[in-house]
Amino acid sequence: KTILLISGKLVMMEKKTNDAIELKTEMELVIKAVRLNTLAKLTFMDTQRFEALIKDIFPGTEVMDAVYEDLETAIQASLEELKLDNLPSQVKKVVQLNENLNQRMGCVIVGPSGSGKSALLRILRAALDKMGQKVVVHTMNPKAMPRQQLLGHMDMDTREWFDGVL
């Protein structure tokens, strides 16, 4: 479902520039949607395997990442403002994080300490702020309450759902 929604969005964006879309262009847009949805969730080695798989399934099709010029410009300005190095890989991860947050209700950033998880959030928040999108962040300790109270639960007898704090 997510890939279809992204594909539809990309096709609509393409139709704004071109009246008619060729079959090859539409196929490239679907591949781009699959990549957008999948790449951010993969490790470096899995990313290489995924790219090889896409090339095997769709031979002769060259697909580039989706370009978000406004967001990338805001990210680079935010990096400069936060006095951080402008690394292409970090800009790409911030764009992927933004895509994930636009596609899903929640997103978990995992990694070892010092790998830049908090920095990604700060950069994205600053970039979206520069673009005029207000970002409200609520930080909480997930161990402050029981899991059922935090996430919600279902009463197994009545099959009634009770909402949690999140």
DRENDO-627352 format. One record per residue (C-alpha): x, y, z negated; residue number from 0. Coordinates in Angstrom, 2 decimals, padded with zeros to 5 digits. Example, Ala and Ser with C-alpha at 12.3 -4.5 7.8 and 13.67 -1.06 7.14 Angstrom:
2
{px:012.30, py:-004.50, pz:-007.80, pos:0} .
{px:013.67, py:-001.06, pz:-007.14, pos:1} .
# end
This chain:
166
{px:000.00, py:000.00, pz:000.00, pos:0} .
{px:002.77, py:002.42, pz:-000.90, pos:1} .
{px:004.59, py:001.83, pz:002.38, pos:2} .
{px:001.38, py:002.45, pz:004.33, pos:3} .
{px:000.83, py:005.74, pz:002.50, pos:4} .
{px:004.40, py:006.87, pz:003.15, pos:5} .
{px:004.15, py:005.76, pz:006.79, pos:6} .
{px:000.95, py:007.73, pz:007.20, pos:7} .
{px:002.55, py:010.82, pz:005.71, pos:8} .
{px:005.56, py:010.50, pz:008.02, pos:9} .
{px:003.33, py:009.98, pz:011.08, pos:10} .
{px:001.32, py:013.10, pz:010.19, pos:11} .
{px:004.53, py:015.10, pz:009.84, pos:12} .
{px:005.69, py:013.81, pz:013.22, pos:13} .
{px:002.35, py:014.67, pz:014.86, pos:14} .
{px:002.81, py:018.29, pz:013.77, pos:15} .
{px:005.87, py:018.50, pz:016.02, pos:16} .
{px:004.80, py:016.10, pz:018.80, pos:17} .
{px:001.32, py:015.62, pz:020.21, pos:18} .
{px:001.82, py:011.96, pz:021.17, pos:19} .
{px:003.95, py:009.49, pz:019.27, pos:20} .
{px:005.65, py:006.66, pz:021.14, pos:21} .
{px:005.55, py:003.11, pz:019.80, pos:22} .
{px:009.32, py:003.13, pz:019.17, pos:23} .
{px:009.04, py:006.35, pz:017.14, pos:24} .
{px:006.18, py:004.92, pz:015.11, pos:25} .
{px:008.22, py:001.76, pz:014.42, pos:26} .
{px:011.14, py:003.94, pz:013.26, pos:27} .
{px:008.79, py:005.82, pz:010.92, pos:28} .
{px:007.55, py:002.56, pz:009.39, pos:29} .
{px:011.15, py:001.39, pz:008.89, pos:30} .
{px:011.94, py:004.75, pz:007.31, pos:31} .
{px:009.00, py:004.28, pz:004.93, pos:32} .
{px:010.23, py:000.80, pz:003.97, pos:33} .
{px:013.70, py:002.21, pz:003.31, pos:34} .
{px:012.31, py:005.12, pz:001.26, pos:35} .
{px:010.30, py:002.75, pz:-000.87, pos:36} .
{px:013.02, py:000.16, pz:-001.37, pos:37} .
{px:016.53, py:001.68, pz:-001.37, pos:38} .
{px:016.29, py:003.55, pz:-004.67, pos:39} .
{px:015.53, py:000.30, pz:-006.48, pos:40} .
{px:018.54, py:-001.62, pz:-005.18, pos:41} .
{px:022.11, py:-001.94, pz:-006.37, pos:42} .
{px:024.96, py:-000.96, pz:-004.05, pos:43} .
{px:025.56, py:-004.55, pz:-002.89, pos:44} .
{px:021.85, py:-005.19, pz:-002.41, pos:45} .
{px:021.60, py:-001.97, pz:-000.40, pos:46} .
{px:024.19, py:-003.27, pz:002.05, pos:47} .
{px:022.31, py:-006.58, pz:002.35, pos:48} .
{px:019.01, py:-004.76, pz:002.84, pos:49} .
{px:020.47, py:-002.56, pz:005.59, pos:50} .
{px:021.86, py:-005.66, pz:007.34, pos:51} .
{px:018.46, py:-007.35, pz:007.06, pos:52} .
{px:016.68, py:-004.33, pz:008.58, pos:53} .
{px:019.17, py:-004.31, pz:011.48, pos:54} .
{px:018.57, py:-008.04, pz:012.06, pos:55} .
{px:014.78, py:-007.70, pz:012.00, pos:56} .
{px:014.66, py:-004.51, pz:014.09, pos:57} .
{px:017.65, py:-004.74, pz:016.48, pos:58} .
{px:018.57, py:-001.61, pz:018.40, pos:59} .
{px:016.66, py:000.67, pz:016.07, pos:60} .
{px:018.68, py:003.37, pz:014.34, pos:61} .
{px:016.86, py:004.89, pz:011.40, pos:62} .
{px:018.23, py:007.73, pz:009.33, pos:63} .
{px:017.10, py:008.73, pz:005.85, pos:64} .
{px:014.20, py:011.12, pz:005.56, pos:65} .
{px:015.42, py:014.70, pz:005.45, pos:66} .
{px:014.11, py:017.09, pz:002.83, pos:67} .
{px:015.97, py:020.28, pz:003.75, pos:68} .
{px:014.22, py:022.52, pz:001.21, pos:69} .
{px:014.73, py:020.06, pz:-001.63, pos:70} .
{px:018.35, py:019.36, pz:-000.71, pos:71} .
{px:019.11, py:023.08, pz:-000.56, pos:72} .
{px:017.51, py:023.54, pz:-003.98, pos:73} .
{px:019.46, py:020.55, pz:-005.33, pos:74} .
{px:022.75, py:021.99, pz:-004.11, pos:75} .
{px:021.92, py:025.38, pz:-005.64, pos:76} .
{px:021.00, py:023.63, pz:-008.91, pos:77} .
{px:024.26, py:021.69, pz:-008.91, pos:78} .
{px:026.17, py:024.94, pz:-008.55, pos:79} .
{px:024.08, py:026.61, pz:-011.27, pos:80} .
{px:024.61, py:023.67, pz:-013.64, pos:81} .
{px:028.34, py:023.71, pz:-012.80, pos:82} .
{px:028.30, py:020.13, pz:-011.49, pos:83} .
{px:030.19, py:018.74, pz:-008.50, pos:84} .
{px:028.23, py:018.58, pz:-005.27, pos:85} .
{px:028.50, py:014.87, pz:-004.42, pos:86} .
{px:026.50, py:013.57, pz:-001.44, pos:87} .
{px:025.70, py:010.34, pz:-003.29, pos:88} .
{px:024.29, py:012.29, pz:-006.24, pos:89} .
{px:022.16, py:014.48, pz:-003.96, pos:90} .
{px:020.85, py:011.31, pz:-002.31, pos:91} .
{px:019.97, py:009.79, pz:-005.71, pos:92} .
{px:018.13, py:012.96, pz:-006.77, pos:93} .
{px:016.12, py:012.86, pz:-003.52, pos:94} .
{px:015.36, py:009.16, pz:-004.12, pos:95} .
{px:014.26, py:009.92, pz:-007.68, pos:96} .
{px:011.92, py:012.61, pz:-006.37, pos:97} .
{px:010.48, py:010.17, pz:-003.83, pos:98} .
{px:009.91, py:007.56, pz:-006.54, pos:99} .
{px:008.19, py:010.04, pz:-008.82, pos:100} .
{px:005.94, py:011.15, pz:-005.95, pos:101} .
{px:005.00, py:007.54, pz:-005.15, pos:102} .
{px:004.44, py:006.18, pz:-008.64, pos:103} .
{px:002.96, py:007.18, pz:-011.97, pos:104} .
{px:006.21, py:006.46, pz:-013.75, pos:105} .
{px:009.80, py:005.67, pz:-013.07, pos:106} .
{px:012.56, py:004.17, pz:-015.20, pos:107} .
{px:016.16, py:005.23, pz:-014.69, pos:108} .
{px:018.59, py:002.60, pz:-015.91, pos:109} .
{px:022.35, py:002.42, pz:-016.05, pos:110} .
{px:025.29, py:002.39, pz:-018.42, pos:111} .
{px:026.02, py:005.34, pz:-020.65, pos:112} .
{px:027.76, py:008.17, pz:-018.84, pos:113} .
{px:026.44, py:007.12, pz:-015.40, pos:114} .
{px:024.44, py:010.32, pz:-014.86, pos:115} .
{px:020.86, py:009.36, pz:-015.71, pos:116} .
{px:020.13, py:012.54, pz:-017.68, pos:117} .
{px:022.02, py:014.64, pz:-015.13, pos:118} .
{px:019.74, py:013.37, pz:-012.34, pos:119} .
{px:016.69, py:014.49, pz:-014.29, pos:120} .
{px:018.19, py:017.91, pz:-015.10, pos:121} .
{px:019.19, py:018.46, pz:-011.46, pos:122} .
{px:015.77, py:017.43, pz:-010.12, pos:123} .
{px:013.96, py:019.57, pz:-012.68, pos:124} .
{px:016.09, py:022.61, pz:-011.82, pos:125} .
{px:015.66, py:022.03, pz:-008.08, pos:126} .
{px:011.88, py:021.70, pz:-008.30, pos:127} .
{px:011.79, py:024.80, pz:-010.49, pos:128} .
{px:013.68, py:026.69, pz:-007.75, pos:129} .
{px:011.06, py:025.50, pz:-005.26, pos:130} .
{px:008.27, py:026.89, pz:-007.43, pos:131} .
{px:007.06, py:023.58, pz:-008.86, pos:132} .
{px:006.80, py:023.71, pz:-012.62, pos:133} .
{px:007.97, py:020.49, pz:-014.27, pos:134} .
{px:006.80, py:019.65, pz:-017.77, pos:135} .
{px:008.87, py:017.02, pz:-019.57, pos:136} .
{px:007.70, py:015.23, pz:-022.69, pos:137} .
{px:010.50, py:013.33, pz:-024.39, pos:138} .
{px:009.61, py:010.74, pz:-026.96, pos:139} .
{px:011.13, py:007.81, pz:-028.77, pos:140} .
{px:009.39, py:004.62, pz:-027.56, pos:141} .
{px:010.27, py:002.92, pz:-030.84, pos:142} .
{px:008.29, py:005.50, pz:-032.82, pos:143} .
{px:005.10, py:003.42, pz:-032.49, pos:144} .
{px:004.05, py:-000.12, pz:-031.67, pos:145} .
{px:004.04, py:-001.09, pz:-027.98, pos:146} .
{px:000.26, py:-001.58, pz:-027.87, pos:147} .
{px:-000.32, py:001.90, pz:-029.24, pos:148} .
{px:002.18, py:003.36, pz:-026.78, pos:149} .
{px:001.05, py:001.62, pz:-023.58, pos:150} .
{px:-002.49, py:000.52, pz:-024.38, pos:151} .
{px:-003.92, py:-002.95, pz:-024.75, pos:152} .
{px:-006.88, py:-005.16, pz:-023.92, pos:153} .
{px:-009.07, py:-006.75, pz:-026.57, pos:154} .
{px:-009.00, py:-010.41, pz:-025.54, pos:155} .
{px:-012.45, py:-011.13, pz:-027.03, pos:156} .
{px:-014.39, py:-008.30, pz:-025.38, pos:157} .
{px:-012.05, py:-007.68, pz:-022.40, pos:158} .
{px:-012.25, py:-003.98, pz:-023.28, pos:159} .
{px:-009.26, py:-001.77, pz:-022.48, pos:160} .
{px:-007.91, py:000.67, pz:-025.06, pos:161} .
{px:-005.73, py:003.46, pz:-023.71, pos:162} .
{px:-002.34, py:004.08, pz:-025.22, pos:163} .
{px:-000.50, py:007.33, pz:-025.73, pos:164} .
{px:001.06, py:007.07, pz:-022.26, pos:165} .
# end
